[in-house]
Amino acid sequence: MPTERPRVQVTLDENTNGLLSTIAKKQDRSMSAIAAELIRDALELHEDIILSKISDKRYEESLKEGVFVSHEDAWK
């Protein structure tokens, strides 16, 4: 039965395939469902890392430019 969702073909090494298979069996889910979930988790983590770097850069710039307001000053 055709699906409307995009598909990706991935070649796994034996260890990764075995781990994926073990997780799928323990959760009584398909390997593709587990792989899709793990990919989503990895993408979210990657996004968090990128946004954190942007935030750190903005924070450092605000300190250099003197536009930083301390917590105490903000709540006066």
FENLINLIN-V225651 format. One record per pair of residues at least 4 apart in sequence whose ideal C-beta (glycine too) atoms are under 8 Angstrom apart, sorted by sequence separation. I is the first residue (numbers start at 1). J is the second residue. If there is no record, write none. Layout:
# FENLINLIN-V225651
I|J  I|J
This chain:
# FENLINLIN-V225651
3|7  12|16  13|17  14|18  15|19  16|20  17|21  18|22  19|23  20|24  21|25  22|26  23|27  24|28  29|33  30|34  31|35  32|36  33|37  34|38  35|39  36|40  37|41  38|42  39|43  40|44  41|45  42|46  43|47  44|48  45|49  46|50  47|51  48|52  49|53  50|54  51|55  52|56  53|57  54|58  55|59  56|60  57|61  58|62  59|63  60|64  61|65  69|73  70|74  71|75  72|76  12|17  24|29  29|34  62|67  63|68  69|74  24|30  62|68  24|31  27|34  12|20  24|33  59|68  21|31  24|34  20|31  23|34  20|34  20|35  20|38  10|35
